[in-house]
Amino acid sequence: MEVFEELEIVQSVISRLCQRFQDDGNVSRCYSTGHPRATTLNENRYLAVIAKRNKRTTSSDLSRQLSSATGTTVSRQTVYIRLGHIGLCALRPVRCVPLTAIHCRL
């Protein structure tokens, strides 16, 4: 049985992985979406340090702090995702929603 059939992966994916491994000995870049990452590893570390120092900070706050410190502007969602990859989380900003009659029924 062929490798791609055994793994249930399209043959072109296997071919591309093999070619990249032959080119530079690395296949991990195959999983990128084709666009550069918004943050560097050092910026991700910075976010982690700041998040660990202040557990109550929001992802929006972290995004602003990163922009001030490095000049890199990223969305709060990107910050949230980056922290999630390393097992941390940032608080999401709380939105105030007015109560309606439906919410107040007993």
Phi, psi and omega in degrees: 000142180286154181301313183296328177288319180297319181271355182056047178238144179300138184302325181296329178293315178299316180299317180295318178298316179297317180296316180294323178295319178294326181290311186222008178074015184223135177244355186298330181290350179294337185270003179283164182270001178100348177246151182293151178293148183285335181233151176272172177298320179296321178293324176296319177297318178301313179301318181296317180297313181295319180295323179289326180292323182230096184293343184263007181284150180265164178296328176295318177298316180297321178299316179294319180295320177297317179297318179294319185281323188240344184085358179273123180257122177226160180284162176296329179294320177298317178300314181301317180293314181301316179293324178298327179295334180253012175085014176252168174216153175248151177290143174273143179302140181273132175256135176274124180243124180295140178287143176246175180299327181297318181291336187265359182293142178253000000 
